[in-house]
């Protein structure tokens, strides 16, 4: 069993391992840490915020043990701390910086993301909407969403009084007297409708991540639902015309986010990911987990002999069928949409399996409200908004989540937003 690493000398230890580099350790500077604690890997990015973008100057990843995580949630805090610390050391050596401000991603079936709307009639329509009124509206929406999320978690877990907390919020839509606007500040009108996306997570999972940050001597500035981070970093907020379904296939979970007309409608997660596929290969072929993982990665890269490729595909067939059923079930819950976006964007290490794209290219979608057959594509690191890679290491779909977390960090430590960005900053600030 892994021992808990001593907290008092964390930064000194990592600095000592920087091989002679003079590291900077400043908590009030533009350096940020993006920490993607996945079921299979810990991924760390160190970035420097410059204006409206973050430049990645250090990147590293560390393999997790089977007992450290389960279905996207921490099961061994000490083990996860050890893995994160190892990855941080590598990223710090590469960047020459010991950054403290961090954003950590959270995933798992019990992370709930939904869009809630509140409509009301103003008693004084001639008065301009100000920040006080806007905050009151958004907080009202968040309270309604909170009760909904808690009720859902209590039903799913069978536990009473489940402790949950808001982790992310973003304004999806604003209507005043039937007119869609981007920022209601200064507008007059009688009938107001605001739709806000909110993501909630159980305190038991949030508390584990807070402990990880504390033991690493990191300043935790936000915990973000990972599908939300991905969706907000690629296309969302760029254009009110952007619509897509994001599917992030990690080691322990598959995370889905639906974006419609530039706003995140909701997120869903289910506990089938890359580790499930590896276990299937191991049991079918009668080999160990590590060997099965190597074969899976080689299969994804197209490096196996034809006979081996066939064996792996046959081993994965049933699990992929279950996975596509999970996608279908998750998307069926978005009944507030007349039509689902016809574009599916894949990321995460598990998305590299050729069987995944093949399954999504089949006729599974016909029972869902798609206007036409969805187009399948992959999210590339170059697609992530406002994140510039200077390391040359961010090259695959498995890097998207950590880059998305870095993108979200900009909304907290970056330059003060203007215009339509103000509303988004307000909603996210309320989520911390």
LUMMARSE-716799 format. One record per residue (C-alpha): x, y, z; residue in one letter. Coordinates in steps of 0.2 Angstrom, whole numbers, padded with zeros to 4 digits, always signed. Example, Ala and Ser with C-alpha at 12.3 -4.5 7.8 and 13.67 -1.06 7.14 Angstrom:
+0062-0022+0039A;+0068-0005+0036S;
END
This chain:
+0000+0000+0000X;+0006+0017-0005X;+0011+0028+0010X;+0005+0046+0011X;+0019+0058+0005X;+0025+0071+0017X;+0016+0087+0014X;+0029+0099+0022X;+0043+0097+0009X;+0033+0094-0007X;+0039+0110-0016X;+0057+0108-0010X;+0057+0090-0016X;+0051+0094-0033X;+0063+0109-0034X;+0078+0098-0029X;+0073+0086-0043X;+0074+0100-0057X;+0092+0096-0061X;+0099+0112-0058X;+0086+0123-0065X;+0081+0139-0055X;+0062+0136-0053X;+0050+0150-0049X;+0037+0147-0035X;+0024+0161-0036X;+0006+0160-0031X;+0001+0177-0038X;+0008+0175-0055X;+0000+0169-0072X;+0006+0151-0070X;-0007+0138-0069X;-0008+0119-0067X;-0020+0108-0076X;-0023+0092-0067X;-0033+0078-0076X;-0034+0064-0064X;-0039+0050-0074X;-0043+0032-0071X;-0028+0026-0081X;-0016+0041-0081X;-0013+0057-0072X;-0010+0071-0084X;-0002+0087-0079X;+0000+0103-0089X;+0009+0119-0083X;+0004+0134-0093X;+0008+0153-0093X;-0007+0164-0095X;-0003+0178-0108X;-0018+0189-0112X;-0032+0179-0118X;-0023+0163-0120X;-0012+0151-0110X;+0004+0144-0117X;+0008+0126-0111X;+0027+0125-0106X;+0027+0109-0097X;+0018+0092-0099X;+0019+0075-0091X;+0008+0060-0087X;+0010+0046-0075X;+0002+0029-0075X;-0011+0025-0061X;-0012+0008-0052X;-0028-0002-0053X;-0032+0002-0035X;-0030+0021-0036X;-0046+0025-0046X;-0062+0017-0051X;-0074+0024-0064X;-0067+0041-0063X;-0067+0043-0044X;-0052+0043-0032X;-0052+0027-0022X;-0034+0028-0014X;-0029+0046-0010X;-0012+0043-0005X;-0008+0033-0021X;-0016+0047-0032X;-0005+0060-0023X;+0010+0050-0027X;+0006+0048-0045X;+0002+0067-0047X;+0018+0072-0038X;+0028+0061-0050X;+0020+0069-0065X;+0022+0087-0057X;+0040+0084-0055X;+0042+0080-0074X;+0032+0095-0079X;+0041+0107-0068X;+0058+0101-0074X;+0052+0104-0092X;+0045+0121-0088X;+0057+0128-0075X;+0042+0133-0065X;+0033+0127-0049X;+0016+0133-0052X;+0003+0132-0038X;-0014+0138-0045X;-0023+0123-0051X;-0039+0117-0060X;-0043+0099-0057X;-0055+0089-0068X;-0069+0078-0060X;-0078+0064-0069X;-0089+0049-0064X;-0107+0043-0065X;-0112+0054-0050X;-0107+0070-0058X;-0123+0078-0064X;-0124+0091-0078X;-0141+0099-0083X;-0148+0115-0090X;-0162+0124-0080X;-0172+0138-0085X;-0181+0152-0074X;-0194+0164-0082X;-0201+0179-0072X;-0210+0195-0075X;-0202+0211-0069X;-0212+0223-0059X;-0203+0238-0066X;-0200+0234-0085X;-0193+0252-0088X;-0179+0249-0076X;-0163+0243-0083X;-0156+0226-0077X;-0141+0228-0067X;-0128+0216-0059X;-0138+0214-0043X;-0153+0208-0052X;-0143+0197-0063X;-0134+0188-0049X;-0151+0185-0040X;-0158+0177-0056X;-0143+0166-0059X;-0143+0161-0040X;-0162+0157-0041X;-0158+0145-0056X;-0144+0137-0047X;-0154+0133-0032X;-0168+0125-0043X;-0154+0115-0051X;-0146+0110-0035X;-0162+0102-0028X;-0165+0093-0044X;-0147+0086-0044X;-0148+0081-0026X;-0165+0072-0028X;-0157+0062-0043X;-0142+0057-0033X;-0152+0051-0019X;-0163+0041-0030X;-0148+0033-0039X;-0138+0030-0023X;-0152+0026-0011X;-0144+0037+0002X;-0153+0051+0011X;-0147+0069+0012X;-0133+0067-0001X;-0121+0081+0000X;-0118+0089-0017X;-0110+0105-0022X;-0110+0115-0038X;-0094+0114-0048X;-0098+0123-0064X;-0111+0135-0071X;-0113+0144-0088X;-0127+0154-0095X;-0134+0145-0110X;-0148+0157-0116X;-0156+0174-0111X;-0172+0180-0118X;-0180+0197-0114X;-0198+0199-0121X;-0195+0186-0134X;-0178+0193-0140X;-0162+0182-0138X;-0147+0192-0131X;-0130+0188-0125X;-0128+0200-0110X;-0144+0207-0101X;-0135+0221-0092X;-0143+0238-0096X;-0158+0230-0105X;-0176+0235-0101X;-0191+0223-0102X;-0204+0214-0094X;-0203+0195-0097X;-0186+0187-0094X;-0180+0169-0096X;-0162+0164-0092X;-0156+0146-0095X;-0141+0141-0085X;-0130+0125-0087X;-0125+0118-0070X;-0114+0103-0065X;-0115+0096-0047X;-0104+0082-0039X;-0105+0073-0022X;-0095+0081-0008X;-0086+0064-0005X;-0078+0065-0022X;-0075+0084-0021X;-0067+0082-0004X;-0055+0068-0011X;-0049+0080-0024X;-0047+0094-0012X;-0036+0083-0001X;-0025+0079-0016X;-0023+0097-0020X;-0019+0101-0002X;-0006+0087+0000X;+0002+0093-0016X;+0003+0111-0009X;-0007+0117-0024X;-0019+0131-0023X;-0036+0124-0029X;-0045+0138-0039X;-0058+0126-0047X;-0064+0109-0049X;-0072+0106-0066X;-0083+0093-0073X;-0073+0086-0087X;-0086+0085-0101X;-0090+0103-0097X;-0072+0108-0099X;-0070+0099-0116X;-0086+0106-0123X;-0082+0124-0117X;-0065+0123-0125X;-0070+0118-0142X;-0083+0128-0151X;-0094+0132-0137X;-0095+0151-0134X;-0087+0154-0151X;-0103+0155-0161X;-0121+0154-0157X;-0122+0142-0172X;-0110+0129-0165X;-0119+0112-0160X;-0111+0095-0157X;-0110+0080-0146X;-0094+0077-0137X;-0089+0060-0131X;-0073+0058-0121X;-0068+0040-0118X;-0057+0039-0103X;-0050+0025-0094X;-0065+0022-0082X;-0079+0032-0089X;-0086+0039-0105X;-0091+0057-0103X;-0104+0065-0115X;-0108+0084-0117X;-0121+0090-0129X;-0119+0108-0135X;-0133+0116-0145X;-0132+0134-0152X;-0116+0138-0143X;-0122+0133-0126X;-0119+0117-0115X;-0136+0109-0114X;-0131+0095-0102X;-0118+0081-0098X;-0120+0063-0095X;-0107+0050-0089X;-0107+0031-0088X;-0094+0018-0082X;-0087+0010-0097X;-0070+0016-0103X;-0053+0010-0109X;-0050-0001-0094X;-0066-0011-0097X;-0060-0015-0115X;-0043-0020-0108X;-0050-0032-0095X;-0060-0040-0109X;-0045-0043-0120X;-0036-0050-0104X;-0050-0062-0100X;-0054-0067-0118X;-0035-0071-0122X;-0030-0077-0105X;-0016-0064-0103X;-0012-0052-0089X;-0019-0034-0088X;-0002-0025-0093X;+0000-0037-0109X;-0018-0034-0113X;-0016-0015-0112X;-0001-0016-0123X;-0011-0025-0136X;-0025-0013-0135X;-0014+0002-0138X;-0005-0007-0153X;-0022-0012-0160X;-0027+0006-0159X;-0012+0012-0168X;-0014-0001-0181X;+0003-0010-0177X;-0003-0028-0175X;-0003-0042-0187X;-0019-0046-0196X;-0023-0061-0186X;-0020-0052-0170X;-0031-0038-0175X;-0045-0050-0179X;-0043-0058-0161X;-0044-0041-0153X;-0059-0035-0163X;-0068-0051-0159X;-0064-0050-0140X;-0070-0032-0140X;-0086-0034-0150X;-0099-0037-0136X;-0092-0024-0124X;-0092-0011-0139X;-0111-0016-0141X;-0114-0012-0123X;-0104+0004-0125X;-0115+0010-0139X;-0130+0006-0130X;-0124+0017-0116X;-0122+0031-0128X;-0139+0029-0135X;-0147+0028-0117X;-0137+0044-0112X;-0143+0054-0127X;-0161+0048-0125X;-0161+0059-0109X;-0159+0075-0119X;-0178+0075-0122X;-0178+0094-0121X;-0171+0095-0138X;-0181+0093-0154X;-0166+0087-0163X;-0149+0081-0157X;-0134+0089-0166X;-0128+0078-0181X;-0110+0080-0177X;-0101+0069-0164X;-0083+0074-0159X;-0072+0060-0150X;-0058+0062-0138X;-0049+0053-0124X;-0038+0038-0126X;-0052+0025-0128X;-0058+0035-0144X;-0043+0028-0154X;-0050+0010-0154X;-0056+0008-0172X;-0071-0002-0166X;-0078+0014-0157X;-0079+0024-0173X;-0086+0009-0183X;-0100+0007-0170X;-0104+0025-0171X;-0105+0024-0190X;-0118+0011-0189X;-0137+0013-0188X;-0138+0014-0169X;-0144+0032-0170X;-0161+0029-0179X;-0171+0028-0163X;-0165+0045-0157X;-0170+0062-0163X;-0156+0065-0176X;-0162+0074-0192X;-0149+0064-0201X;-0135+0052-0199X;-0122+0060-0187X;-0105+0064-0194X;-0090+0056-0183X;-0074+0066-0181X;-0060+0068-0168X;-0055+0083-0158X;-0037+0088-0161X;-0026+0098-0149X;-0026+0112-0162X;-0045+0113-0160X;-0044+0118-0142X;-0047+0137-0140X;-0035+0148-0132X;-0022+0135-0128X;-0005+0135-0136X;+0006+0120-0135X;+0025+0125-0134X;+0030+0107-0128X;+0027+0098-0144X;+0019+0084-0133X;+0001+0087-0135X;-0003+0077-0151X;-0018+0066-0148X;-0036+0065-0143X;-0031+0059-0125X;-0023+0077-0122X;-0040+0086-0125X;-0047+0085-0107X;-0031+0092-0099X;-0031+0106-0112X;-0049+0110-0109X;-0045+0112-0090X;-0032+0124-0095X;-0044+0134-0105X;-0056+0135-0091X;-0042+0142-0080X;-0041+0157-0091X;-0059+0162-0085X;-0053+0163-0067X;-0035+0170-0068X;-0035+0178-0086X;-0039+0196-0091X;-0055+0204-0086X;-0068+0200-0099X;-0078+0212-0108X;-0095+0213-0117X;-0104+0196-0119X;-0090+0187-0110X;-0095+0196-0093X;-0110+0185-0091X;-0100+0169-0093X;-0088+0175-0080X;-0101+0179-0068X;-0109+0162-0069X;-0093+0153-0067X;-0088+0164-0052X;-0104+0159-0043X;-0099+0141-0046X;-0083+0141-0035X;
END
